[in-house]
Amino acid sequence: MASRGNAQPARAFRRGLYHRRMAIIFGLQLLAIVIVCLMGFYDVAPLGAVLPLIVIISVLSWLAARRQWAPVSRLAQAVSAWDEQSGLDGWRPDQLPRRTDADVATLASSLYGFANRIAGYNQRERNFTRDASHELRSPLTVIKMSADMLADDAALGEFGQRSVQRIKRSTREMEALVEALLILARESDNGLTEEDFVVNDVIRHELPDVMEMLEGRPIAVELEEPARFVLHGSPRVFAVLCWQLIRNACQQAEGGTIVVTVMPGVVTVTHRGEPTVGSANRHGFELAIAQRISERFHWPLELQTREGRWHIARIRFPESTPLAA
């Protein structure tokens, strides 16, 4: 269907019409200038009138050439001001004048089709994020409630309690993953509330959930706050980014300490402890999501390994504002 749409302008409009018109304009300009020069040379016209006539002919030629370029200029303005509400209906192939050059018609037709595809993609994106947000979160909520009810059952043995804790931990990890994927899926309509927030408060608010996720594992989490600073953006996005880095740090070893440090304009997530075999290459899906979030919101992410055992993830916030202790 797209190939037929692109071929239609070539059949309906004359190709090379713009070039022929420009050739006619400059040919007439050259002829007029030659005539005026000959008139001045043979004293048919006074020499004082030759230069103004040449200027007038040049201006008229420029205006005629500008008129031929007007459709391209209007198309550029329409594309520059394009949004999903206004659309490019005025540049549909069936609404272009018959004397439009085929190249301009092809360009207009292609841009019209491209704009429609972009609008359709954005609509499908909004539908997906809306439906996925509901359809994925609802069953996770049911699983969490059911796991809490099972955990309160006194008849549940030790093995059952460990299984319930694993279910709760996996559910919390799945919630963080769904939140991150929905954030990354919202390219054109992010639906995120931006505000000024203190990063220390957001991290401290998320720590209980982190401890719940790590329950049953020999991993401790510590928060160090040598500094405090304010960031303008989405606190939920910041929390999800920290979640992914902490989860990635937990993949580096089976034990040890995860230290989250807040410094001026920088947040670091450090794993301190003995790494497991092959842990240096265990950068998985969590780190890929964190890198995409950092690129999306222009928060540079750096990864380091010190002494072969300390894995450090450092996030820089160039537009942060220091906050007095």
N, C-alpha and C positions, 0 to 999 in steps of 0.2 A: 504493500500500500504506500509506503514511503517513497519507493522508487517511482511509482506512477505520479505521486504528488510533485516530485522534483522534476519529472519530465514534462509536466503540463505547461509551465511557463515557457519552455523552449518551443513548444508547438503553438502556443497562443500568442506569443509576442515575437516581434522581429529582433533577431540578434544583430548586434553591431549598430543599432540605431543611434546610440549615443556617439559613437566614433564618427559616423557619417555626418551627424549634425555639427559636431565640433570641427570636422574638416571643412564643411560649408561655411561656418562662421569665420574661421581663420583665413579661408580662401577669399571670401568677400572682403575681409579686412585688408588683406594684402593687395587685392585689386583696387580698393578704394584709395589706399595710400599711394599706390603707383599713379593712379589718375590724378590725385591732388598734386603730387610732386611734378608730374608732366605739365599740369595747368600752371603751376608756379614757374616752371622752367621756360615755358613758351609765353609767359606774361598774360595768360588767359585769366589768371587770378592773381591778385596782389600778393607779394611775398609775405606781408604781415598777416594774411589770412591762412597761409598754408599750415603753419604750426598749430593754430587753434583747431583747424579742421582735422589734422592728424590726431590731436588729443581727443576731440569729440568722437572720431571713428574708433579709437582705442577704447574709450569708455563704453561706447555702445557694444563693442565686441565683448568686453569684459562682462557687461550686464547679460548679454545673450548667453555666454558660457556659464555664468552663474545660474541662470535659469535652467540650463540643462542639468546642472549638478544638484538642483533643489530637491529632487526625489530622494537622492542619497542622503542629503542633509536632514530631511524630514524623517527618514527611516532611522538615522542615527539618534535623533532626538527622541523618537518613539521608543527605541530600545533602551536609551539612557533613563527614561522616565517610566519604564515598564514595571508593573507589579501585577500580582495575581488578580487584583480587583479590576484594573483598567484593561489589561489584556492587549493584544495586538490585532483586534478584529478589523481595524481599518486597513490592515496590510494583508488581508486574505487575498489569494490569487484571483478569485472571482470578482473582487472589488477594485482591482487596480485598473487604471485607464488603459485602453487598448494601445495607445501610443507609448506605453512604458517600455523601456529597453529590456530585452530578455534577461540580461545579466542582473539588472536591478530587480526584476520580477523573481528570478531564481533566489536571490539573496533574501528578499522579503518573504518568499514562501518557506525557505529553510528556517529563517528566524521565527516565523509564525508557528511552524511545527515544533521547533525546539522549545519555544515558550509554553506551548500546550503540554509538551511532555514534562517540563519542569513543574508546571502547575499540578499536573496529575501526580507526579512523584511526591510533591509536598503534601497533597491531600492524602495519599496513601500512607505517608509517614505519620501524619497526625492521627489517622484512623488506627494505625498499628500501635503507636505509643499509648493512645487512649485505651484501646482494647487490651493490649498486653499489660498495661498497668493494673487493670481490674482483674483480668483472668489469671495473672500470675500471682498477684498479691493475695487474692481471696483464698486459694488453697493453702498458701503458706500460713495465713492467719489461722485457718482451721487446724493445720498440723501443729502449730505452736500451742493453741488452746488444748488440743488433745494430749500433747506431750506434758503440759503442765498438770492436767488432770491425772495422767498416769503417774507422774512424779509424786503426787500427793497420796497415792494409793499405798496404804501401810502393808498390804499383802504382797506388794511387789518385792521380789528378792534383790540381792545385791547385783546379780547379773542383769536383771531387768532394769534396775536403776542406771547402771552404766549404759545400757542400750538407749534408755530415754535421754540421758545426757548427750549421747552421740547424735541422737535425732535433733535435739534442741540446738546443738552446736552446728550441725549441718544446715538446719533451717535458717539460723542466723547468717551463716555464710551465703546461703542462697539468696536471702533478702538483700545483702550487700551487693551481690553479683547482679541481681535484677535491677537494683537502683542504679548501678554503674552503667549497665547496658542501656537502660532507658535514657539516662543523661546523654550518652554518646549517640543515641538514635535521634535525639531532638536536634537536628542540624539547623532547620529554618525557623522553627517555632519552639524555642527551648522550654518555655513555660516555667522558668525558674525565677524565683524572687531574689532580687539582689538587694543587699543592705550592707551597712557597716557592722562588722562583728569582730569580737576579740577572739583570735584563734585559740588562745589558752583556754577560754571558757568552752569552746566547741570541743576541743580535745578532751577536756576533763569530763564533759557531759557524755562523751562516747566511751570512756574507759570502762564503765560497768558492763556494757555490751561486749567489749573486747575481752574482759575477764570471763564473762559467761561463755564466749566462744572458745576460750582456752581452758575451760574447766576440765579437769581430768588429765591435763598435759603438764609436764614439768617445765613450764615456761612462765616466767614472771614478766610483768609489764610495769615500767616505771616512767614517771613524767618528771622531767627536769625543766625548770622555767627560769633560766638566767635573764630572760627579757620577756616583755609583753608587747604585742603590736596589734593594730587594727587593720583589717583587710576589707575592701569593698568588693562584694561578689555574692555568690550563693553559699551560705554556710553548709548546705546539704552536699554540694559538690565538693567542698573542702573536706568534709567528714568522710565522704566516700573515697576520696583520694588517699586519705590517711589510712582508712580501712584496708585498701588494697595493698598499700606498702607494708602494713603490719602483717597481713596475711602472707605476703611474699616473704617477709622476714621469718615467719614461722615455718616456712617451707625449707629454710636453709639448715635447720637443725631440729633435733627432737627435744632439745632442752636449752637452758640458758636464760638470758634476760633480754627483753626487748625494751630499749630505752628511747622514748620520744622526747626530743629536746627542742625547746623553743628559744631561738636566738633572734637578734634584730633582723627582721625580714627573711628569716630562714627557719625551716622546720626540718629536723633530721630524724630518721628512724634507723636505729642501730641495733644489730643483733650482736650480743657479746656472749660467747660460749664456744664450746667445742663443736665444730661442724661435723656433720655426718659425712660418710664417704660420698664423694661426688656432689657435695652441696654447692660448690662454687658454680656449677652449671645448672642449678635448679631454678632458674628464672622462668616462671611459667606464665599462665594466663593472667594472674593478678598483676604482674609487672607490666604486661602488654596493655592492660586496661589503664593502669596508672600513667603510662607514657602517653597514651592517647588523650587522657584527661588533661595532662600537663600541656600538651601541644594545643589542645582545643582552647584552653583558657590562658595560654601564654604564661604558665608557671614553670620555668625551667626545672627539669629533673636531672640530677646527677647521681651516678652509682659508683661506689668505691669499695675496695676490699683492702683492709689493712692487716698486716702481719699474718695474712692467710687465714684469718679466723673472724675478723670483725667486718661484717657487711653493713655498709652505710648507704642509705638513700637520703639525698638532700634535695629539698624543694626550695627554690628561691621565689620570692614574691617582690618583684621590682617596684610595685606601686603601694607598698605597705606604709603604714603610719605608726611610728613608735608611740607607745603608751607608757606613761610614768608608772612605776611600781606602786 
